[in-house]
């Protein structure tokens, strides 16, 4: 499903379609699965190596479970959010 203007105005709960998530730049996720009580139970599921020495500080975008990372060398990587 393509990203529409309505989706950008009110993004689905699990998506992060632009830097800071919304036009209001709230940087807040409405997801409630992780709480103060269960945060200590989180465990590393997977890692993704970044190229060294190239100033990697991407703002990841997420749509339909896919994480998109843009690199300084104009490469966009699409990563499965569940499995890496």
C-alpha positions as CSV (number, residue, x, y, z in Angstrom):
1,X,0.0,0.0,0.0
2,X,1.5,3.4,-1.0
3,X,1.9,6.1,1.6
4,X,-0.8,8.8,1.2
5,X,-1.2,12.3,2.5
6,X,-3.8,11.1,5.0
7,X,-1.4,8.4,6.3
8,X,1.2,11.1,6.9
9,X,-1.3,13.3,8.7
10,X,-2.5,10.3,10.9
11,X,0.1,7.5,10.6
12,X,-0.9,4.0,11.5
13,X,0.3,3.2,15.1
14,X,3.1,0.8,14.0
15,X,4.5,3.1,11.2
16,X,7.0,5.9,11.5
17,X,6.7,7.5,8.0
18,X,8.8,10.6,8.5
19,X,11.4,12.0,10.8
20,X,9.9,12.7,14.2
21,X,6.8,10.6,13.1
22,X,4.2,13.4,12.5
23,X,3.9,16.8,11.0
24,X,3.7,18.1,14.6
25,X,7.1,16.5,15.2
26,X,6.0,14.9,18.5
27,X,8.4,11.9,18.2
28,X,5.8,9.9,20.2
29,X,4.7,6.4,19.5
30,X,1.1,5.4,20.3
31,X,2.1,1.8,20.7
32,X,1.4,0.5,24.2
33,X,2.9,-3.0,24.1
34,X,6.0,-1.9,26.0
35,X,5.3,-0.3,29.4
36,X,7.4,0.8,32.4
37,X,6.6,-2.5,34.1
38,X,7.8,-4.8,31.2
39,X,10.6,-2.7,29.7
40,X,13.2,-4.6,31.8
41,X,12.2,-7.8,30.0
42,X,13.2,-6.5,26.6
43,X,15.9,-8.5,24.8
44,X,18.0,-8.0,21.7
45,X,16.4,-9.7,18.8
46,X,18.8,-8.8,16.0
47,X,21.5,-6.3,15.0
48,X,22.3,-4.6,11.7
49,X,25.9,-3.6,11.0
50,X,26.5,-0.1,9.7
51,X,29.5,1.1,7.6
52,X,32.2,2.5,9.8
53,X,33.5,6.0,9.4
54,X,30.7,7.4,7.2
55,X,28.7,9.4,9.7
56,X,25.9,7.0,10.0
57,X,23.2,8.6,12.1
58,X,20.1,7.7,10.0
59,X,16.5,8.5,11.0
60,X,14.8,5.2,10.2
61,X,11.4,5.2,8.6
62,X,9.0,2.3,9.2
63,X,6.1,1.2,7.0
64,X,4.3,-2.2,7.1
65,X,7.1,-3.7,9.3
66,X,9.9,-2.7,7.0
67,X,12.6,-0.4,8.4
68,X,14.2,1.9,5.8
69,X,17.7,3.3,6.4
70,X,19.3,5.9,4.2
71,X,23.1,6.0,4.2
72,X,25.5,8.9,3.4
73,X,26.5,7.1,0.2
74,X,22.9,7.4,-1.2
75,X,22.0,3.8,-0.5
76,X,18.6,2.9,1.1
77,X,18.4,-0.4,2.9
78,X,15.1,-2.1,3.5
79,X,15.2,-4.4,6.6
80,X,12.5,-6.7,7.9
81,X,11.7,-5.3,11.3
82,X,11.0,-8.7,12.9
83,X,14.0,-10.7,11.6
84,X,16.5,-8.1,10.4
